Amino acid sequence: MLGEEIFNSLVWRSFFILKKTYKGDRYVMHDLMHDMARHVMGDDCLVIEPGKDVVIPDGVLHLSSSCPDFHFSPQDLEKLTSLRSIFMFGERRYKCDISQIFNHVHLRVLYLPGIDLNTLPESVRKLKHLKYLNLSNSSIEVLCESVIYLQNLQMLILKECNKLEKLPKGLRYMRNLQCLDLISTSVMYLPRGIKELSFLRTLSWFPIDKDEAKIGELGNLNLLEGKLLIKGLEFVEGLSEAKSANLNCKTNLSVLVLVWSDIDERERRGQMFTHDEEVLEGLEPISSLKELSITNYTGKIISPSWMINLKNLVEIVIYRCKKCEHIPALRRLPNLRVIILEHMDSLKCFHDDGTNMSGDTTDMFHSLQKLYIDNCPVLNSLPSNLPKLEVLSLIGCKKLVSLPDEIQSFKNMKELFIYKCELLRERYEKEIGVDWHKISHIPDTEIYA
């Protein structure tokens, strides 16, 4: 990606430096670069910091504040006729009267995450030059229809707005939109016509509804990149409709999350479970996909024909697929590093007949590093040939009698966690289990009843 190349170049030139914090690694601007930037920006940029007196110059173009209780006075707003961007930073929700901001018709950027605001005023339509609007983690409940008049808007960030339930019906008219981030919102459906947003690159959340946007609206959105989560797949009626999403044409997708509603919810609605295998078959992604997640699928087997083509897949998550008994394609994914299986009530084994296409009985998980299995009560065996395995976590696997015999030769093993697996606990209990010696070389071993 071009942006990544530019960022790496700035790191190489010491513009940004790596800083380790308790929250993880982050990049910060070098102090000398920061001082120089503050000097160069002059009166064009103003940074308002807590505890400091503020004098706002008339010609400010870019304004940034980290004061949660900062307010614009009417006098300040009257003289900020050239304002192009406003950035409000803070770790907690803040109140700010921004009604007058919308008279500044030259604004390009509004960064207001965490703002305590229920709705945008109708006057937002005046910001015809606005390209970036960030209301993430705010208390917004309604995105007024006037937003659709922001014809130059490219980035609309609404993630973690958990009170937001629906979007404007005229969303399809925002033809220049490139990013619509809805992750962790309460939006249950997208309005019809989303297919007309042909420049979209980020659409993190695509909920399907029987009366609103269907999965076929994804068909023309072939610039989508990064992660795509599709929810409500029970409303897709079969193979043909699933194929209309054209997921195999979205060459920049790296993460695909497929979600059906849970069985209880579908039964309450009186929905059938007959189409899930067809729908999964029709949702063929590009072969370069990196991560795949499947939730609440009701088929007995997860083995769409396209799955064996995912040669670049490194992680797969299968969650609450309660009727699934076998996942034979897993062993034919050569670069798979992480497998997560949770709440799989019917899963018996990783494959159905113990052989692959060539008749070889050797499990082919040569790249697997982490295997997490949680609440798979009838699972009776694990794959054996795991030369690169580092982490093995087993929870609530009541029928597992033993770990792979070859575990003694797993030289990369760092962590073994066993919980609520009584047969395994008895067999591998520290110092006294009959097979404790097979796992005693693992540095971090925890076994609980």
N, C-alpha and C positions, 0 to 999 in steps of 0.2 A: 504494500500500500504506500502511496506517495507520502501521506502524512507521517507514517512510521519512519520512512527514510529521512524526512526532514528533521523529525524529533531526534533520531539517532545521530544525525549530523550535529545538532546543537549540543547533545551530550558529549560527543567526541571533542567539540570545541570548548568544553567546560562552561557552556552557557547554563546548563542544568547539571546538578550533581545528585548522586544517589544518597538518600538518607534513610537509615533504618530506624523505625519507630515501633512502639508496642502494637500498633495497628498493621504493621507490615512495612515493606519497602515503599518508598515514595521518592519522587524527584522534586527537587526545589531549585530555585534560581540561586546561583552563586552570589554571595554578598557583594562582591565587587561589581558584578554585572547588574545587580539590583540597584546599587547606588548610581551607577552610570545611567541606567535606564530612567531613574527618577530625575536625574539632572537633564537628560536629553528631552524628556517629555514636556518640561516647562509647565506652562499653564494649560496645555491641551488636556492633560489628565489630572484628576484630583482624587486622592485617596483619603477618605475620612476615617480616622482611627479613634478608638475609644479613649476618652480622657483628654482629648486635645481640642482646642478652640478651632472653629472652622470659619474660614472666610472663602466664599465661593467666587472665584473670578468670573467676569462676564463671559469670557470666550471659551469656557470649558467644553470640550467635546466628549470626554469620557469620564464618568463619575463612578467611583467605587466606595462602598461603605461596609465596614464590619461592625457597625454599632447597631445592636438589635432594636434600640429605641430611637433611632435617628428619624427625624421628620423634615420634609421639605417645607420651608415657609413659603407663603404665596409670593413674597418679594423675591426669594431665590429663584422660584420657578419662572417668574416673569422675565428675569434677565438671562435665563439659560436658553436663549433662542437657537443656539447652534448645537445643542446637545445631541449626540449620536448614540451613546450607549450608557446604560445604567446597570451596575452590578451590585447586588445586595448579598453580603455573605453573613453567615451566622449558623451556629450549631443548634439553635432552638428556634421554635416558631416565633415570629415577631409580627407586630401590628405596624402598619404604615399606610398613611393616607396617600394613595397614589392617583386619586381621581384627576388631579391637575396634570399629571404626567402625560396624559393622552392628548393634551393640547400641543405637545411637542411633535409636530408632524414629521420631523426629519429623523426621528429615532430609528436606528437599525437593530439595536440589541436591547432586550429587556431580560435581565437575569434576576429572577425573584424567587428562588427556591425557599420553601418554608414560610412564605408569607401567609398571614392569617386573613384570608380573603375568600368569601363565599362564592362570588361571581365577578366576572370582569364587567365593567360598565359598558354600555352601548357605544360610548365614545371611542372605544378601541378601534372602531372602523376608520378613525382619522389617521391611524399609523400606517399609511399606505406604503411606506418604505421599509417597514419592519421586516427583518429577515430571520431573526432568532428570538424565540419566546420560551423562557424556562420558568415553569410554575411547579416544578417537582416538589413533592413532600409538602404541598400547601393544603389548606382546608377548603379548596375550591370544590363546589358541588355542581355548579352549572357552567358550562362553557357556552356563552351566549351565541346566538346565530350571527351576530355582527362580526365574529371572528372570520367568517368566510370572505369578508371584504379585504382581508390582508393578502392580496394577490401575490405579493413578493415574498411571503413567508416561506422559508425553507426548512426551518427546524422548529418543531413544536414538542417540547419536553414536558410530559405530564406524569412521569413515573412516580409511584408512591403517593399519588393523590387518591387515597383510599375512600374518599367520599364521592368521587366523581363516578357517575353511573352511565352517562350517555354522552355522545358527541353530537355536534350540530348536524342536521339532516343534509345541509348543503356542503358538507365537507368535500365532496367530489369536485367542487369548483376551485379548490385551492391547488391549482395545477402545478405550481412550482414547489410544492412540498416534497422534501427529500427525506425527512426524518419525522416519524410519528411514534414517540416512545410512550407506551401505555402500560409498561410492566408494573405490576403491583397496584393497579387501579381496580375499581369495582365495575368497570365497563363490561357489560354482558354481551354486547353485540356491536357491530360496526354498521353505519348507515349504508344503504345501497349506493352503488356508484363508485366505491373505493377503487375499482379497476381503472378509473380515469386518471388516477394519480400516478401516471406512468414514470415519473422521476423518482418515486420513492426508493430509497436505499435501505432505510431502517424502518421496519414495522415489527416491533418486538412481540406484539400480542395480536392474534387474529381470532377473536371469538366468533363462532358461527351460530346463527339463529335461524329457525325455520321461516321467519317472516322478514328477516333483514338480509344482510350481506351473506351470500353463499360462498362456498369454497372456490367456485369458478371465478370469482372476482380476483383471485390471485393469479389467474392465467396470464395476464399481460404485465404483471409486475416483475419483470425478469432482471431488474437491477438490484433487487433485494440482496442484502449481504449480512454477514454476521449470524445472529441468532433469530430464528423464527419459531414462535410457539403457536400452534393451531389447537384451539379448544372447541369442544362441541362436535366432535366427529361423528357422534351418533345421528346427527342431522344430515349426514352425507348418505345418499341412498344406494350407492353401489360403485362398481368399478369405473364406469364411464364418468360419473360426476367427480370421483376422486382424481381421475386423470386430468380433468379440466383445470386443475390447479397448476399443471405444468411445472411441478417442482424440479423435474430433471432439466429444466431450462435455466434454472437460477444458479448460475455458475459460481457466484460469490458467496453462497450460503456455506457456513461452516458448522452450524449447530441447528438441529431440527428436533423440536419437541412436539410429540403427537399425543393429544389428550382426549379421551372419551369421558363422559360423565360416569360416575360410579354406578355399579349395578343396582343399588337400592334406588337411586334417583331415576334411573331408566325404567325400572319396574313400576315406580310410582306414576310415571308418565304413560305407562302402557306401551313402551317402545320395544321393538323386537331386537334380538341380538344376532340376526342372521347375516347381516352385511359386513361385520367387522373384518373378516378375512379378505373380502373383496376390496373393501376400502383401503386396507393396509397395502394390498397389492398395487392399487392405483396411485399410491402416494410415493412413487419412486423418486428419490432425490438424486442429486448428482453423485457420481462415484467418488469425488474428492471430499465428501462430507467427513468432518472430524469427530462430531459427537452426535449421538442419537438417543432419544429418550421416548419411551412408550408407556402410557399410563391408562389403566382401566380398559384395556383391550380384552374382549371376551372370547376370542378364538382359542381352540385347544392347542394350537401350535403357532409359534412365531417363526415363519419361514417364507417370507415373500421371495419371489424369484430374484429380485434385485439385491437382496441383502448380501449375497456372496460377492457382489461387485464392489462393495465398499472397502476396497483394499487400503484406504487411508484412514479408516475409522480407528480412533484411539480410545474412545470411551463410549460405553453403552449403559443406559439405565433403564431397567424394566420394573415398573412399580404397579402393584395392585392389579395385576392381570390374573385374576383369581381362578380362571378356568384353564389357563395355559399349563400343559403337561410337559412339553418339550421345546427346546430352542436349538435345533440342530445346526443352524448356520453359524453359531458363535465360533465354533472351532475352525471355521474356514476364513476367519478375518485375521490376516497375518500380522497386522500392526496394532491389534487391540491391546491396550495397556491397563485399562480399568473396566471392571464389570461390577455393576451394582444391581442386585436383585432383592426386591423388598415386597413382602406380603403377597407371595405367590403360593396360594393355598393348595394348588394341584400340581405344582412342578415336581416331577419325579427325578429327572436327570437332565443333563445338558444336551443330550442327543437321544434319538429314539431307538436306534438299532446297533449302536456301538461301532459303526463303520462310516467312513467318508466315501466320496464318490469313487475313489480308486480301490476301495476295499481295505485300506489301511486302518488298523484298529488303534493307532496311536493318536491321542488327543493332540491337537495342534494349537497350543496356546503359548507359542515360543516367545512372545513379546509381553505377555501378561505380567504386570507388576503389582496390581492391587485387586483383590477379590473380596467384595462385601456381600454377604448373604444374610438377610434379615427376615425372620418369620416365614420360612419355607418348610412347613411341618411334615411334608411327605417326601422331601428330597432324600434320596438314599445313597447318592454317590457324588463324588467330586472328580473333576478332571485330574489326571495324574502327571502329565508331562508339563511342568511349570518351571522351567529352569531359571526364569528371571523374577519369580514371585518375591515380593518384599513384604507385603501386608496381606494377612488373611484374617477376616473377621466373620464369625459365625454366631448368629443369634437366633434362638428359637427353632433350631433344626432338630426336631425330636427323633427323627428316624436315621440320622447320620450315625453310623456305627464306628467309622474310622476315618482318619485323614489319609491322604495318599501315602502309600508305603515309601514313595520316593522322597518324602519330605525331608529325610535325613540328608539328601544331596542338594537341597535347595540352599545354595551357599549365600544367596542374597537376602534371605529372610531376616527381617528386622522386628516385625510385630506379629504376634498371634493372639487373637482375642476370641474367647469362647464363652458364651453366656446362654443359659437355659437350654443347653444341649446335654442332657443327663448322661447319655451313653458315652459321649466323647469325654465328659468330665471324669467319669469313672476310669476310663481307659488311659487318659493322659494326665491325670492329677499329679501335681508336682511331687517328686520323690517316691510316691507310692503307686502310681499308675503303672500298669504292665507295659505300656509303651511310652512312658515318660522319657526314656533315653532317646527316642526318635526326635523329640522336639527340644531337648535340653540345650541345644546349641543356639536357639533363637534368643537374642538379647532381651527382648521385651515380650514376656508371655504372661497373659492373664486368663485364668480359667475360673468361672464362677458358676454356682448352682442357680 
